[in-house]
Amino acid sequence: MNIGIIGSGGLGSNVARALANKGIAATIANRRGPASLAPLVAELGGAITAGTVAEAASADIVLIAVRWTDLGTALAGLPAWNKRIVIDATNPVEFLDPDSPDAQDPGNPLAAYGIKAIDLGGRSSSEVFQQHVPGARVVKALNHLDVKVLAQPEVSGGQRVQFYAGDDLDAKMAVRKVLEAIGYFPVDIGSLASGGRLSELPFGPLSATNFIKI
């Protein structure tokens, strides 16, 4: 299976680094176009290539690594997903301008971290995310750790635990194989509605937990 990555910020670029470290090929894309990714591609070598968003979205497994508030723009106008596998690595948070009133809001317990939780009306983020990728088989993964550690799946003599959740067993197995190939220790935490909620930032009980399998 080939892999596409939509988004080249801290999340997308560090997953690309993790793939490149194992010689796993992928196409990475952002809204600025392939030319903007030349430095990253040069750093990572031949395994990672730059493409358009449509090219990355045509892969068998597509990682969505954009900010929650950019989902609509990033995924608009793409061809039908046709049951391809989409990894939802997003979290329902808004990143705040440090000079904005929201960044100083005493009623926001996350203001000190520069983020604000987005109210999803009781739904899990992946349940909402599915609306942006109709026809795709969605697996929640690669969202619960600090993006800075994603390129280091093997650490302290063990493997970082990577949670994943989904409703399609074949899609989950395919994502599990990718996570294992990168070097993570994958742990299945159930369905999108229940397991996805456990790992999503900022309030999931498993969010930001950095377990190491020795």
C-alpha positions as CSV (number, residue, x, y, z in Angstrom):
1,M,0.0,0.0,0.0
2,N,1.2,3.5,-0.8
3,I,0.9,6.3,1.7
4,G,-0.1,10.0,1.4
5,I,0.3,12.8,3.9
6,I,-1.8,15.9,3.7
7,G,-0.2,18.6,5.9
8,S,3.5,19.4,6.4
9,G,3.5,21.1,9.8
10,G,5.0,19.5,12.9
11,L,2.7,16.4,12.7
12,G,3.0,15.7,9.0
13,S,6.7,16.4,8.7
14,N,7.6,14.3,11.8
15,V,5.5,11.3,10.6
16,A,7.3,11.7,7.2
17,R,10.6,11.6,9.1
18,A,9.6,8.4,10.9
19,L,8.6,6.8,7.6
20,A,11.9,7.9,5.9
21,N,13.9,6.5,8.8
22,K,12.5,3.1,7.9
23,G,12.8,3.6,4.1
24,I,9.0,3.6,3.7
25,A,7.8,5.6,0.7
26,A,5.2,8.4,1.0
27,T,3.9,11.4,-0.8
28,I,3.6,14.6,1.3
29,A,1.5,17.6,0.3
30,N,0.4,21.0,1.6
31,R,-1.7,23.9,0.3
32,R,1.3,25.8,-0.8
33,G,2.4,23.3,-3.4
34,P,5.2,20.8,-3.9
35,A,7.9,23.5,-4.4
36,S,7.5,24.7,-0.8
37,L,8.4,21.1,0.4
38,A,11.7,21.0,-1.4
39,P,13.8,21.5,1.8
40,L,11.9,18.8,3.7
41,V,12.2,16.4,0.8
42,A,15.9,17.1,0.4
43,E,16.4,16.4,4.2
44,L,14.5,13.1,4.1
45,G,16.0,11.6,1.0
46,G,14.4,9.5,-1.7
47,A,11.6,7.7,0.3
48,I,9.5,10.9,0.7
49,T,8.4,12.8,-2.4
50,A,6.4,16.1,-2.6
51,G,3.1,16.1,-4.5
52,T,-0.2,18.0,-4.8
53,V,-2.9,17.5,-2.2
54,A,-4.9,15.5,-4.8
55,E,-1.9,13.3,-5.4
56,A,-1.4,12.6,-1.7
57,A,-5.2,12.0,-1.3
58,S,-5.1,9.3,-4.0
59,A,-2.9,7.0,-1.9
60,D,-4.2,3.8,-0.4
61,I,-3.6,5.1,3.1
62,V,-3.9,8.9,3.6
63,L,-2.8,10.7,6.8
64,I,-4.6,13.9,7.5
65,A,-2.2,16.1,9.5
66,V,-3.8,19.6,9.4
67,R,-5.3,21.8,12.1
68,W,-8.9,21.1,13.0
69,T,-9.9,24.6,11.8
70,D,-8.3,24.0,8.4
71,L,-10.1,20.7,7.7
72,G,-12.8,22.2,5.5
73,T,-10.3,24.1,3.3
74,A,-7.7,21.3,3.1
75,L,-10.1,18.6,2.1
76,A,-12.5,20.5,-0.1
77,G,-12.9,19.5,-3.7
78,L,-11.0,16.2,-3.6
79,P,-12.0,13.2,-5.6
80,A,-14.3,10.5,-4.0
81,W,-12.5,8.5,-1.3
82,N,-14.0,5.2,-2.5
83,K,-13.3,3.3,0.7
84,R,-9.6,4.2,0.9
85,I,-8.2,4.3,4.4
86,V,-7.8,7.8,6.0
87,I,-5.9,8.2,9.2
88,D,-7.4,11.0,11.3
89,A,-4.6,12.5,13.3
90,T,-6.5,15.7,14.1
91,N,-7.7,17.0,17.5
92,P,-10.6,19.4,18.1
93,V,-8.6,22.4,19.3
94,E,-8.1,25.9,18.1
95,F,-4.6,27.5,18.2
96,L,-4.8,31.0,19.7
97,D,-3.1,34.1,18.7
98,P,-1.1,35.1,21.8
99,D,-2.4,38.7,21.5
100,S,-6.0,37.8,21.2
101,P,-8.6,38.1,24.0
102,D,-9.1,34.3,23.9
103,A,-5.4,33.8,24.9
104,Q,-6.1,35.7,28.1
105,D,-9.5,34.2,28.9
106,P,-9.5,33.1,32.6
107,G,-12.4,30.7,31.8
108,N,-10.3,28.7,29.4
109,P,-8.0,26.3,31.3
110,L,-6.0,25.7,28.1
111,A,-5.2,29.3,27.4
112,A,-1.8,29.0,29.0
113,Y,-1.0,26.3,26.4
114,G,-2.1,28.5,23.5
115,I,-5.2,26.4,22.6
116,K,-8.9,26.4,23.0
117,A,-11.1,23.3,23.0
118,I,-13.8,23.2,20.3
119,D,-17.2,22.1,21.4
120,L,-18.4,19.2,19.2
121,G,-21.8,18.8,20.9
122,G,-20.9,15.6,22.6
123,R,-19.6,13.8,19.5
124,S,-16.1,12.4,19.2
125,S,-13.8,14.3,16.9
126,S,-13.6,11.4,14.4
127,E,-17.4,11.2,14.1
128,V,-17.3,14.8,13.0
129,F,-14.1,14.3,10.9
130,Q,-15.9,11.6,8.9
131,Q,-18.1,14.2,7.4
132,H,-15.1,15.7,5.6
133,V,-14.1,12.4,4.0
134,P,-17.3,10.7,2.9
135,G,-16.8,7.2,1.7
136,A,-13.4,6.7,3.4
137,R,-12.6,4.1,6.1
138,V,-11.4,6.3,9.0
139,V,-8.9,5.2,11.6
140,K,-7.9,7.5,14.5
141,A,-4.2,7.4,15.1
142,L,-1.0,9.5,15.5
143,N,-2.9,12.2,17.4
144,H,-2.2,11.7,21.1
145,L,1.5,12.4,21.4
146,D,3.5,15.6,21.2
147,V,4.4,15.9,17.5
148,K,8.1,16.4,18.4
149,V,8.4,12.7,19.5
150,L,6.7,11.2,16.5
151,A,10.0,10.8,14.6
152,Q,11.4,8.7,17.5
153,P,9.2,5.7,17.8
154,E,12.0,3.6,19.4
155,V,13.3,5.1,22.6
156,S,14.8,4.0,26.0
157,G,15.2,0.4,24.8
158,G,11.6,0.1,23.8
159,Q,8.8,1.3,21.5
160,R,6.4,4.2,22.0
161,V,2.8,3.1,22.3
162,Q,0.6,4.4,19.6
163,F,-3.1,4.1,20.1
164,Y,-5.5,3.6,17.2
165,A,-9.2,3.2,16.9
166,G,-11.7,2.6,14.1
167,D,-14.9,0.8,12.9
168,D,-13.4,-1.2,10.0
169,L,-11.3,-4.1,11.0
170,D,-9.4,-4.4,7.7
171,A,-8.6,-0.7,7.8
172,K,-7.4,-0.9,11.4
173,M,-5.1,-3.9,10.5
174,A,-3.6,-2.0,7.6
175,V,-2.9,1.0,9.8
176,R,-1.5,-1.3,12.5
177,K,1.0,-2.7,10.0
178,V,2.1,0.8,9.1
179,L,2.6,1.8,12.7
180,E,4.6,-1.4,13.4
181,A,6.7,-0.8,10.3
182,I,7.6,2.6,11.6
183,G,8.6,1.1,14.9
184,Y,5.7,1.9,17.2
185,F,3.9,-0.5,19.5
186,P,0.3,-0.2,18.3
187,V,-2.6,-0.6,20.8
188,D,-6.2,-1.0,19.6
189,I,-8.6,1.0,21.8
190,G,-11.8,0.2,20.0
191,S,-14.3,2.1,17.9
192,L,-14.2,5.7,16.7
193,A,-17.0,6.7,19.0
194,S,-15.5,5.2,22.1
195,G,-11.8,4.6,21.5
196,G,-11.3,7.7,19.4
197,R,-12.7,9.8,22.3
198,L,-10.1,8.2,24.7
199,S,-7.1,9.5,22.8
200,E,-8.3,12.9,21.5
201,L,-6.8,16.0,22.8
202,P,-7.3,18.0,25.0
203,F,-9.5,16.0,27.4
204,G,-9.2,12.3,26.4
205,P,-7.9,10.3,29.3
206,L,-5.2,8.8,27.1
207,S,-4.2,12.0,25.4
208,A,-0.6,13.1,25.9
209,T,0.3,9.8,27.6
210,N,3.7,8.7,26.5
211,F,3.9,5.0,27.3
212,I,6.9,2.9,26.3
213,K,6.7,-0.8,25.6
214,I,9.9,-2.4,26.9
